[in-house]
Amino acid sequence: MAEEAKLISREPWWATPPSVYESEDDLTWGYLEYYSDGSWHFDPTEPSEEEIRSRKSCRL
């Protein structure tokens, strides 16, 4: 029986890449989740504004 992949990272992320003229306020947000088996999943649950502002990656 294969071991279930473990969640190793979850951070706020946009649902679709922003266009040149979009601000962060114009985007649809969710969480990008990375798992121990190398897979990833987008969770459409909207993060708080504070989580979006303090995220580590892909700032506009």
PQR file of N, CA, C, O and H, with PARSE charges and radii, in Angstrom:
ATOM      1  N   MET A   1       0.845  -1.187   0.000 -0.4000 1.5000
ATOM      2  CA  MET A   1       0.000   0.000   0.000 -0.0000 2.0000
ATOM      3  C   MET A   1       0.890   1.250   0.000  0.5500 1.7000
ATOM      4  O   MET A   1       1.787   1.371   0.835 -0.5500 1.4000
ATOM      5  N   ALA A   2       0.651   2.157  -0.912 -0.4000 1.5000
ATOM      6  CA  ALA A   2       1.468   3.367  -1.043 -0.0000 2.0000
ATOM      7  C   ALA A   2       1.150   4.353   0.083  0.5500 1.7000
ATOM      8  O   ALA A   2       0.007   4.485   0.521 -0.5500 1.4000
ATOM      9  H   ALA A   2      -0.078   2.059  -1.590  0.4000 1.0000
ATOM     10  N   GLU A   3       2.193   5.031   0.530 -0.4000 1.5000
ATOM     11  CA  GLU A   3       2.030   6.039   1.580 -0.0000 2.0000
ATOM     12  C   GLU A   3       1.400   7.296   0.985  0.5500 1.7000
ATOM     13  O   GLU A   3       1.744   7.705  -0.124 -0.5500 1.4000
ATOM     14  H   GLU A   3       3.121   4.923   0.174  0.4000 1.0000
ATOM     15  N   GLU A   4       0.488   7.896   1.720 -0.4000 1.5000
ATOM     16  CA  GLU A   4      -0.176   9.116   1.263 -0.0000 2.0000
ATOM     17  C   GLU A   4       0.800  10.292   1.269  0.5500 1.7000
ATOM     18  O   GLU A   4       1.578  10.462   2.208 -0.5500 1.4000
ATOM     19  H   GLU A   4       0.209   7.564   2.621  0.4000 1.0000
ATOM     20  N   ALA A   5       0.750  11.097   0.215 -0.4000 1.5000
ATOM     21  CA  ALA A   5       1.624  12.269   0.120 -0.0000 2.0000
ATOM     22  C   ALA A   5       1.264  13.264   1.214  0.5500 1.7000
ATOM     23  O   ALA A   5       0.090  13.459   1.526 -0.5500 1.4000
ATOM     24  H   ALA A   5       0.118  10.960  -0.548  0.4000 1.0000
ATOM     25  N   LYS A   6       2.267  13.883   1.784 -0.4000 1.5000
ATOM     26  CA  LYS A   6       2.084  14.864   2.860 -0.0000 2.0000
ATOM     27  C   LYS A   6       2.188  16.274   2.303  0.5500 1.7000
ATOM     28  O   LYS A   6       3.014  16.551   1.433 -0.5500 1.4000
ATOM     29  H   LYS A   6       3.221  13.725   1.530  0.4000 1.0000
ATOM     30  N   LEU A   7       1.347  17.156   2.807 -0.4000 1.5000
ATOM     31  CA  LEU A   7       1.397  18.567   2.438 -0.0000 2.0000
ATOM     32  C   LEU A   7       2.665  19.176   3.028  0.5500 1.7000
ATOM     33  O   LEU A   7       2.891  19.091   4.235 -0.5500 1.4000
ATOM     34  H   LEU A   7       0.676  16.931   3.513  0.4000 1.0000
ATOM     35  N   ILE A   8       3.502  19.795   2.173 -0.4000 1.5000
ATOM     36  CA  ILE A   8       4.738  20.391   2.678 -0.0000 2.0000
ATOM     37  C   ILE A   8       4.752  21.916   2.575  0.5500 1.7000
ATOM     38  O   ILE A   8       5.539  22.577   3.252 -0.5500 1.4000
ATOM     39  H   ILE A   8       3.318  19.864   1.192  0.4000 1.0000
ATOM     40  N   SER A   9       3.877  22.479   1.725 -0.4000 1.5000
ATOM     41  CA  SER A   9       3.848  23.933   1.571 -0.0000 2.0000
ATOM     42  C   SER A   9       2.468  24.353   1.088  0.5500 1.7000
ATOM     43  O   SER A   9       1.854  23.686   0.256 -0.5500 1.4000
ATOM     44  H   SER A   9       3.237  21.942   1.175  0.4000 1.0000
ATOM     45  N   ARG A  10       1.994  25.474   1.625 -0.4000 1.5000
ATOM     46  CA  ARG A  10       0.691  26.026   1.208 -0.0000 2.0000
ATOM     47  C   ARG A  10       0.817  27.539   1.277  0.5500 1.7000
ATOM     48  O   ARG A  10       1.019  28.111   2.348 -0.5500 1.4000
ATOM     49  H   ARG A  10       2.493  26.016   2.301  0.4000 1.0000
ATOM     50  N   GLU A  11       0.694  28.178   0.121 -0.4000 1.5000
ATOM     51  CA  GLU A  11       0.812  29.625   0.126 -0.0000 2.0000
ATOM     52  C   GLU A  11      -0.193  30.279  -0.809  0.5500 1.7000
ATOM     53  O   GLU A  11      -0.614  29.675  -1.796 -0.5500 1.4000
ATOM     54  H   GLU A  11       0.529  27.713  -0.749  0.4000 1.0000
ATOM     55  N   PRO A  12      -0.577  31.512  -0.502 -0.5600 1.5000
ATOM     56  CA  PRO A  12      -1.516  32.233  -1.362  0.2800 2.0000
ATOM     57  C   PRO A  12      -0.962  32.348  -2.778  0.5500 1.7000
ATOM     58  O   PRO A  12       0.227  32.601  -2.973 -0.5500 1.4000
ATOM     59  N   TRP A  13      -1.834  32.161  -3.760 -0.4000 1.5000
ATOM     60  CA  TRP A  13      -1.421  32.178  -5.156 -0.0000 2.0000
ATOM     61  C   TRP A  13      -2.600  32.589  -6.017  0.5500 1.7000
ATOM     62  O   TRP A  13      -3.749  32.331  -5.658 -0.5500 1.4000
ATOM     63  H   TRP A  13      -2.800  31.956  -3.602  0.4000 1.0000
ATOM     64  N   TRP A  14      -2.332  33.223  -7.146 -0.4000 1.5000
ATOM     65  CA  TRP A  14      -3.420  33.616  -8.033 -0.0000 2.0000
ATOM     66  C   TRP A  14      -3.919  32.423  -8.832  0.5500 1.7000
ATOM     67  O   TRP A  14      -3.164  31.503  -9.146 -0.5500 1.4000
ATOM     68  H   TRP A  14      -1.398  33.433  -7.438  0.4000 1.0000
ATOM     69  N   ALA A  15      -5.235  32.460  -9.160 -0.4000 1.5000
ATOM     70  CA  ALA A  15      -5.848  31.360  -9.919 -0.0000 2.0000
ATOM     71  C   ALA A  15      -5.358  31.348 -11.359  0.5500 1.7000
ATOM     72  O   ALA A  15      -5.157  30.281 -11.938 -0.5500 1.4000
ATOM     73  H   ALA A  15      -5.848  33.208  -8.904  0.4000 1.0000
ATOM     74  N   THR A  16      -5.165  32.525 -11.939 -0.4000 1.5000
ATOM     75  CA  THR A  16      -4.597  32.658 -13.283 -0.0000 2.0000
ATOM     76  C   THR A  16      -3.549  33.758 -13.238  0.5500 1.7000
ATOM     77  O   THR A  16      -3.684  34.701 -12.458 -0.5500 1.4000
ATOM     78  H   THR A  16      -5.328  33.392 -11.468  0.4000 1.0000
ATOM     79  N   PRO A  17      -2.519  33.662 -14.046 -0.5600 1.5000
ATOM     80  CA  PRO A  17      -1.470  34.681 -14.033  0.2800 2.0000
ATOM     81  C   PRO A  17      -2.043  36.068 -14.355  0.5500 1.7000
ATOM     82  O   PRO A  17      -2.933  36.199 -15.195 -0.5500 1.4000
ATOM     83  N   PRO A  18      -1.534  37.082 -13.692 -0.5600 1.5000
ATOM     84  CA  PRO A  18      -2.019  38.439 -13.941  0.2800 2.0000
ATOM     85  C   PRO A  18      -1.570  38.962 -15.299  0.5500 1.7000
ATOM     86  O   PRO A  18      -0.506  38.602 -15.802 -0.5500 1.4000
ATOM     87  N   SER A  19      -2.397  39.810 -15.873 -0.4000 1.5000
ATOM     88  CA  SER A  19      -1.981  40.496 -17.096 -0.0000 2.0000
ATOM     89  C   SER A  19      -1.129  41.697 -16.687  0.5500 1.7000
ATOM     90  O   SER A  19      -1.035  42.024 -15.504 -0.5500 1.4000
ATOM     91  H   SER A  19      -3.261  40.102 -15.464  0.4000 1.0000
ATOM     92  N   VAL A  20      -0.528  42.332 -17.645 -0.4000 1.5000
ATOM     93  CA  VAL A  20       0.358  43.470 -17.390 -0.0000 2.0000
ATOM     94  C   VAL A  20      -0.362  44.586 -16.622  0.5500 1.7000
ATOM     95  O   VAL A  20       0.257  45.277 -15.812 -0.5500 1.4000
ATOM     96  H   VAL A  20      -0.605  42.067 -18.606  0.4000 1.0000
ATOM     97  N   TYR A  21      -1.655  44.762 -16.870 -0.4000 1.5000
ATOM     98  CA  TYR A  21      -2.381  45.897 -16.298 -0.0000 2.0000
ATOM     99  C   TYR A  21      -3.182  45.559 -15.051  0.5500 1.7000
ATOM    100  O   TYR A  21      -3.855  46.435 -14.508 -0.5500 1.4000
ATOM    101  H   TYR A  21      -2.157  44.200 -17.528  0.4000 1.0000
ATOM    102  N   GLU A  22      -3.134  44.321 -14.579 -0.4000 1.5000
ATOM    103  CA  GLU A  22      -3.905  43.945 -13.397 -0.0000 2.0000
ATOM    104  C   GLU A  22      -3.128  44.199 -12.115  0.5500 1.7000
ATOM    105  O   GLU A  22      -1.918  43.984 -12.057 -0.5500 1.4000
ATOM    106  H   GLU A  22      -2.588  43.609 -15.020  0.4000 1.0000
ATOM    107  N   SER A  23      -3.829  44.655 -11.095 -0.4000 1.5000
ATOM    108  CA  SER A  23      -3.227  44.782  -9.766 -0.0000 2.0000
ATOM    109  C   SER A  23      -3.598  43.531  -8.964  0.5500 1.7000
ATOM    110  O   SER A  23      -4.440  42.743  -9.395 -0.5500 1.4000
ATOM    111  H   SER A  23      -4.812  44.830 -11.142  0.4000 1.0000
ATOM    112  N   GLU A  24      -2.980  43.351  -7.818 -0.4000 1.5000
ATOM    113  CA  GLU A  24      -3.296  42.204  -6.968 -0.0000 2.0000
ATOM    114  C   GLU A  24      -4.764  42.194  -6.564  0.5500 1.7000
ATOM    115  O   GLU A  24      -5.348  41.129  -6.364 -0.5500 1.4000
ATOM    116  H   GLU A  24      -2.296  43.991  -7.468  0.4000 1.0000
ATOM    117  N   ASP A  25      -5.361  43.375  -6.443 -0.4000 1.5000
ATOM    118  CA  ASP A  25      -6.763  43.473  -6.048 -0.0000 2.0000
ATOM    119  C   ASP A  25      -7.713  42.967  -7.130  0.5500 1.7000
ATOM    120  O   ASP A  25      -8.860  42.632  -6.835 -0.5500 1.4000
ATOM    121  H   ASP A  25      -4.887  44.241  -6.605  0.4000 1.0000
ATOM    122  N   ASP A  26      -7.251  42.906  -8.382 -0.4000 1.5000
ATOM    123  CA  ASP A  26      -8.081  42.457  -9.498 -0.0000 2.0000
ATOM    124  C   ASP A  26      -8.075  40.931  -9.672  0.5500 1.7000
ATOM    125  O   ASP A  26      -8.885  40.395 -10.429 -0.5500 1.4000
ATOM    126  H   ASP A  26      -6.319  43.178  -8.623  0.4000 1.0000
ATOM    127  N   LEU A  27      -7.187  40.245  -8.990 -0.4000 1.5000
ATOM    128  CA  LEU A  27      -6.984  38.813  -9.206 -0.0000 2.0000
ATOM    129  C   LEU A  27      -7.906  37.948  -8.352  0.5500 1.7000
ATOM    130  O   LEU A  27      -8.403  38.383  -7.314 -0.5500 1.4000
ATOM    131  H   LEU A  27      -6.530  40.681  -8.375  0.4000 1.0000
ATOM    132  N   THR A  28      -8.124  36.719  -8.807 -0.4000 1.5000
ATOM    133  CA  THR A  28      -8.809  35.701  -8.016 -0.0000 2.0000
ATOM    134  C   THR A  28      -7.717  34.895  -7.321  0.5500 1.7000
ATOM    135  O   THR A  28      -6.762  34.448  -7.955 -0.5500 1.4000
ATOM    136  H   THR A  28      -7.720  36.366  -9.651  0.4000 1.0000
ATOM    137  N   TRP A  29      -7.870  34.715  -6.007 -0.4000 1.5000
ATOM    138  CA  TRP A  29      -6.837  34.068  -5.203 -0.0000 2.0000
ATOM    139  C   TRP A  29      -7.294  32.727  -4.643  0.5500 1.7000
ATOM    140  O   TRP A  29      -8.488  32.447  -4.535 -0.5500 1.4000
ATOM    141  H   TRP A  29      -8.646  35.078  -5.492  0.4000 1.0000
ATOM    142  N   GLY A  30      -6.313  31.913  -4.292 -0.4000 1.5000
ATOM    143  CA  GLY A  30      -6.523  30.642  -3.618 -0.0000 2.0000
ATOM    144  C   GLY A  30      -5.197  30.252  -2.983  0.5500 1.7000
ATOM    145  O   GLY A  30      -4.368  31.116  -2.698 -0.5500 1.4000
ATOM    146  H   GLY A  30      -5.343  32.140  -4.380  0.4000 1.0000
ATOM    147  N   TYR A  31      -4.990  28.969  -2.761 -0.4000 1.5000
ATOM    148  CA  TYR A  31      -3.731  28.480  -2.182 -0.0000 2.0000
ATOM    149  C   TYR A  31      -3.098  27.470  -3.136  0.5500 1.7000
ATOM    150  O   TYR A  31      -3.780  26.587  -3.656 -0.5500 1.4000
ATOM    151  H   TYR A  31      -5.664  28.266  -2.993  0.4000 1.0000
ATOM    152  N   LEU A  32      -1.803  27.603  -3.360 -0.4000 1.5000
ATOM    153  CA  LEU A  32      -1.048  26.608  -4.106 -0.0000 2.0000
ATOM    154  C   LEU A  32      -0.424  25.687  -3.065  0.5500 1.7000
ATOM    155  O   LEU A  32       0.322  26.133  -2.193 -0.5500 1.4000
ATOM    156  H   LEU A  32      -1.249  28.321  -2.938  0.4000 1.0000
ATOM    157  N   GLU A  33      -0.736  24.401  -3.164 -0.4000 1.5000
ATOM    158  CA  GLU A  33      -0.266  23.414  -2.193 -0.0000 2.0000
ATOM    159  C   GLU A  33       0.710  22.451  -2.865  0.5500 1.7000
ATOM    160  O   GLU A  33       0.421  21.898  -3.926 -0.5500 1.4000
ATOM    161  H   GLU A  33      -1.342  24.038  -3.872  0.4000 1.0000
ATOM    162  N   TYR A  34       1.865  22.260  -2.237 -0.4000 1.5000
ATOM    163  CA  TYR A  34       2.872  21.315  -2.724 -0.0000 2.0000
ATOM    164  C   TYR A  34       2.907  20.119  -1.784  0.5500 1.7000
ATOM    165  O   TYR A  34       2.803  20.264  -0.566 -0.5500 1.4000
ATOM    166  H   TYR A  34       2.100  22.710  -1.376  0.4000 1.0000
ATOM    167  N   TYR A  35       3.059  18.915  -2.377 -0.4000 1.5000
ATOM    168  CA  TYR A  35       3.057  17.681  -1.609 -0.0000 2.0000
ATOM    169  C   TYR A  35       4.394  16.953  -1.708  0.5500 1.7000
ATOM    170  O   TYR A  35       5.174  17.176  -2.634 -0.5500 1.4000
ATOM    171  H   TYR A  35       3.144  18.797  -3.367  0.4000 1.0000
ATOM    172  N   SER A  36       4.639  16.085  -0.740 -0.4000 1.5000
ATOM    173  CA  SER A  36       5.909  15.371  -0.637 -0.0000 2.0000
ATOM    174  C   SER A  36       6.216  14.487  -1.836  0.5500 1.7000
ATOM    175  O   SER A  36       7.378  14.150  -2.063 -0.5500 1.4000
ATOM    176  H   SER A  36       4.005  15.904   0.012  0.4000 1.0000
ATOM    177  N   ASP A  37       5.213  14.104  -2.604 -0.4000 1.5000
ATOM    178  CA  ASP A  37       5.457  13.271  -3.784 -0.0000 2.0000
ATOM    179  C   ASP A  37       5.750  14.106  -5.033  0.5500 1.7000
ATOM    180  O   ASP A  37       5.866  13.556  -6.129 -0.5500 1.4000
ATOM    181  H   ASP A  37       4.269  14.378  -2.420  0.4000 1.0000
ATOM    182  N   GLY A  38       5.871  15.439  -4.877 -0.4000 1.5000
ATOM    183  CA  GLY A  38       6.177  16.320  -5.995 -0.0000 2.0000
ATOM    184  C   GLY A  38       4.946  16.871  -6.696  0.5500 1.7000
ATOM    185  O   GLY A  38       5.067  17.690  -7.607 -0.5500 1.4000
ATOM    186  H   GLY A  38       5.776  15.886  -3.987  0.4000 1.0000
ATOM    187  N   SER A  39       3.778  16.436  -6.287 -0.4000 1.5000
ATOM    188  CA  SER A  39       2.553  16.943  -6.905 -0.0000 2.0000
ATOM    189  C   SER A  39       2.143  18.275  -6.281  0.5500 1.7000
ATOM    190  O   SER A  39       2.647  18.670  -5.229 -0.5500 1.4000
ATOM    191  H   SER A  39       3.680  15.770  -5.547  0.4000 1.0000
ATOM    192  N   TRP A  40       1.224  18.951  -6.950 -0.4000 1.5000
ATOM    193  CA  TRP A  40       0.697  20.209  -6.425 -0.0000 2.0000
ATOM    194  C   TRP A  40      -0.794  20.270  -6.700  0.5500 1.7000
ATOM    195  O   TRP A  40      -1.317  19.538  -7.541 -0.5500 1.4000
ATOM    196  H   TRP A  40       0.815  18.630  -7.804  0.4000 1.0000
ATOM    197  N   HIS A  41      -1.470  21.156  -5.977 -0.4000 1.5000
ATOM    198  CA  HIS A  41      -2.925  21.303  -6.092 -0.0000 2.0000
ATOM    199  C   HIS A  41      -3.268  22.760  -5.822  0.5500 1.7000
ATOM    200  O   HIS A  41      -2.673  23.384  -4.943 -0.5500 1.4000
ATOM    201  H   HIS A  41      -1.045  21.750  -5.294  0.4000 1.0000
ATOM    202  N   PHE A  42      -4.218  23.307  -6.565 -0.4000 1.5000
ATOM    203  CA  PHE A  42      -4.702  24.656  -6.297 -0.0000 2.0000
ATOM    204  C   PHE A  42      -6.014  24.546  -5.529  0.5500 1.7000
ATOM    205  O   PHE A  42      -6.982  23.964  -6.019 -0.5500 1.4000
ATOM    206  H   PHE A  42      -4.701  22.801  -7.279  0.4000 1.0000
ATOM    207  N   ASP A  43      -6.039  25.108  -4.329 -0.4000 1.5000
ATOM    208  CA  ASP A  43      -7.238  25.148  -3.493 -0.0000 2.0000
ATOM    209  C   ASP A  43      -7.869  26.525  -3.668  0.5500 1.7000
ATOM    210  O   ASP A  43      -7.238  27.525  -3.324 -0.5500 1.4000
ATOM    211  H   ASP A  43      -5.252  25.581  -3.931  0.4000 1.0000
ATOM    212  N   PRO A  44      -9.101  26.612  -4.193 -0.5600 1.5000
ATOM    213  CA  PRO A  44      -9.720  27.904  -4.478  0.2800 2.0000
ATOM    214  C   PRO A  44     -10.240  28.661  -3.255  0.5500 1.7000
ATOM    215  O   PRO A  44     -10.879  29.701  -3.410 -0.5500 1.4000
ATOM    216  N   THR A  45      -9.983  28.168  -2.054 -0.4000 1.5000
ATOM    217  CA  THR A  45     -10.372  28.893  -0.848 -0.0000 2.0000
ATOM    218  C   THR A  45      -9.615  30.214  -0.816  0.5500 1.7000
ATOM    219  O   THR A  45      -8.387  30.222  -0.893 -0.5500 1.4000
ATOM    220  H   THR A  45      -9.464  27.322  -1.928  0.4000 1.0000
ATOM    221  N   GLU A  46     -10.332  31.331  -0.705 -0.4000 1.5000
ATOM    222  CA  GLU A  46      -9.679  32.636  -0.787 -0.0000 2.0000
ATOM    223  C   GLU A  46      -8.914  32.969   0.497  0.5500 1.7000
ATOM    224  O   GLU A  46      -9.499  32.944   1.580 -0.5500 1.4000
ATOM    225  H   GLU A  46     -11.330  31.324  -0.643  0.4000 1.0000
ATOM    226  N   PRO A  47      -7.612  33.280   0.395 -0.5600 1.5000
ATOM    227  CA  PRO A  47      -6.820  33.677   1.555  0.2800 2.0000
ATOM    228  C   PRO A  47      -7.204  35.088   2.010  0.5500 1.7000
ATOM    229  O   PRO A  47      -7.849  35.840   1.279 -0.5500 1.4000
ATOM    230  N   SER A  48      -6.798  35.418   3.217 -0.4000 1.5000
ATOM    231  CA  SER A  48      -7.062  36.762   3.725 -0.0000 2.0000
ATOM    232  C   SER A  48      -6.155  37.764   3.006  0.5500 1.7000
ATOM    233  O   SER A  48      -5.138  37.394   2.420 -0.5500 1.4000
ATOM    234  H   SER A  48      -6.274  34.807   3.810  0.4000 1.0000
ATOM    235  N   GLU A  49      -6.540  39.016   3.064 -0.4000 1.5000
ATOM    236  CA  GLU A  49      -5.733  40.077   2.447 -0.0000 2.0000
ATOM    237  C   GLU A  49      -4.330  40.122   3.059  0.5500 1.7000
ATOM    238  O   GLU A  49      -3.347  40.357   2.355 -0.5500 1.4000
ATOM    239  H   GLU A  49      -7.367  39.317   3.540  0.4000 1.0000
ATOM    240  N   GLU A  50      -4.245  39.898   4.361 -0.4000 1.5000
ATOM    241  CA  GLU A  50      -2.944  39.886   5.044 -0.0000 2.0000
ATOM    242  C   GLU A  50      -2.065  38.747   4.532  0.5500 1.7000
ATOM    243  O   GLU A  50      -0.866  38.941   4.328 -0.5500 1.4000
ATOM    244  H   GLU A  50      -5.043  39.707   4.933  0.4000 1.0000
ATOM    245  N   GLU A  51      -2.640  37.566   4.322 -0.4000 1.5000
ATOM    246  CA  GLU A  51      -1.872  36.437   3.797 -0.0000 2.0000
ATOM    247  C   GLU A  51      -1.358  36.744   2.392  0.5500 1.7000
ATOM    248  O   GLU A  51      -0.224  36.403   2.055 -0.5500 1.4000
ATOM    249  H   GLU A  51      -3.613  37.409   4.487  0.4000 1.0000
ATOM    250  N   ILE A  52      -2.180  37.379   1.583 -0.4000 1.5000
ATOM    251  CA  ILE A  52      -1.768  37.739   0.225 -0.0000 2.0000
ATOM    252  C   ILE A  52      -0.617  38.731   0.272  0.5500 1.7000
ATOM    253  O   ILE A  52       0.367  38.571  -0.450 -0.5500 1.4000
ATOM    254  H   ILE A  52      -3.101  37.656   1.856  0.4000 1.0000
ATOM    255  N   ARG A  53      -0.724  39.740   1.103 -0.4000 1.5000
ATOM    256  CA  ARG A  53       0.314  40.784   1.194 -0.0000 2.0000
ATOM    257  C   ARG A  53       1.644  40.260   1.746  0.5500 1.7000
ATOM    258  O   ARG A  53       2.705  40.782   1.405 -0.5500 1.4000
ATOM    259  H   ARG A  53      -1.523  39.870   1.690  0.4000 1.0000
ATOM    260  N   SER A  54       1.587  39.238   2.590 -0.4000 1.5000
ATOM    261  CA  SER A  54       2.824  38.760   3.229 -0.0000 2.0000
ATOM    262  C   SER A  54       3.363  37.459   2.631  0.5500 1.7000
ATOM    263  O   SER A  54       4.248  36.831   3.212 -0.5500 1.4000
ATOM    264  H   SER A  54       0.725  38.814   2.867  0.4000 1.0000
ATOM    265  N   ARG A  55       2.832  37.050   1.471 -0.4000 1.5000
ATOM    266  CA  ARG A  55       3.303  35.808   0.864 -0.0000 2.0000
ATOM    267  C   ARG A  55       4.765  35.935   0.416  0.5500 1.7000
ATOM    268  O   ARG A  55       5.285  37.039   0.253 -0.5500 1.4000
ATOM    269  H   ARG A  55       2.113  37.559   0.999  0.4000 1.0000
ATOM    270  N   LYS A  56       5.410  34.788   0.222 -0.4000 1.5000
ATOM    271  CA  LYS A  56       6.835  34.756  -0.102 -0.0000 2.0000
ATOM    272  C   LYS A  56       7.126  34.873  -1.596  0.5500 1.7000
ATOM    273  O   LYS A  56       8.166  35.411  -1.977 -0.5500 1.4000
ATOM    274  H   LYS A  56       4.987  33.891   0.354  0.4000 1.0000
ATOM    275  N   SER A  57       6.231  34.382  -2.444 -0.4000 1.5000
ATOM    276  CA  SER A  57       6.561  34.229  -3.858 -0.0000 2.0000
ATOM    277  C   SER A  57       5.723  35.093  -4.797  0.5500 1.7000
ATOM    278  O   SER A  57       4.633  35.538  -4.439 -0.5500 1.4000
ATOM    279  H   SER A  57       5.387  33.945  -2.135  0.4000 1.0000
ATOM    280  N   CYS A  58       6.230  35.318  -5.970 -0.4000 1.5000
ATOM    281  CA  CYS A  58       5.526  35.929  -7.085 -0.0000 2.0000
ATOM    282  C   CYS A  58       4.804  37.222  -6.781  0.5500 1.7000
ATOM    283  O   CYS A  58       3.622  37.354  -7.096 -0.5500 1.4000
ATOM    284  H   CYS A  58       7.116  34.956  -6.260  0.4000 1.0000
ATOM    285  N   ARG A  59       5.469  38.154  -6.193 -0.4000 1.5000
ATOM    286  CA  ARG A  59       4.870  39.478  -5.979 -0.0000 2.0000
ATOM    287  C   ARG A  59       4.893  40.239  -7.287  0.5500 1.7000
ATOM    288  O   ARG A  59       5.841  40.120  -8.063 -0.5500 1.4000
ATOM    289  H   ARG A  59       6.430  38.047  -5.937  0.4000 1.0000
ATOM    290  N   LEU A  60       3.862  41.015  -7.534 -0.4000 1.5000
ATOM    291  CA  LEU A  60       3.801  41.835  -8.749 -0.0000 2.0000
ATOM    292  C   LEU A  60       4.691  43.061  -8.562  0.5500 1.7000
ATOM    293  O   LEU A  60       4.793  43.893  -9.463 -0.5500 1.4000
ATOM    294  H   LEU A  60       3.091  41.111  -6.903  0.4000 1.0000
TER
END
